[in-house]
Every structure is written in structure tokens, then in C-alpha cells.
Amino acid sequence: MTEAYTEQSEYEERAKIVIGNRIRELRRELPKPNGIEKFANQIGMDRSYLSGVENGKRNISFIRLLRILRGLGISPLDFFEGIDIETPL
């Protein structure tokens, strides 16, 4: 493996973790009690898949991210504002 490949892999892993943490944080801020299972059902997504996303284990597609953001009531622009994937965890 080359150094560039390793750096890219680390960047992608960081991105999955940061994005997942942001989704979990926003879901928990919803006005009504919204456990992961209830929220997953509301947006038509499997609970285990959503859990994997929130835990940084899944490489989510943009379309599925949009579905989650719609359920959270937040635009992609607002979602990514303030997210720093460059800084190591």
C-alpha cells in the first residue's frame, strides 16, 4: 500500500465517523423522543443500517444521506456547516 492510499483511507474513515456523529447528535436533538428505531422507521431505513452509519461503520450513499437529512429537517448545507473532516479525531 502506498502512503497516499493510506492517507486517503484514513480520511475516509474519519469522514464516516464525523458524519455519523453529526447525524446521531441531530437525531437526539429532535423535539420529540426519537430513538434510533423509531427514527429509522419514520425515514424508511433499517435500524441496523442507520446504527452503522451513526457509528461510522457504513459508507453511506448521498441519496441515503439526503433521506436522513430530510427526516432531521435540515438542509445538506446546514448539515455540513462546521464539520471538520481534516482534523484528526
ABEGO torsion letter per residue (X at the ends): XBAAAAAAAAAAAAAAAAAAAAAAAAAAABABBBBAAAAAAAAGBBAAAAAAAAAGABBBBAAAAAAAAAAAGBBAAAAABGBBAABBX
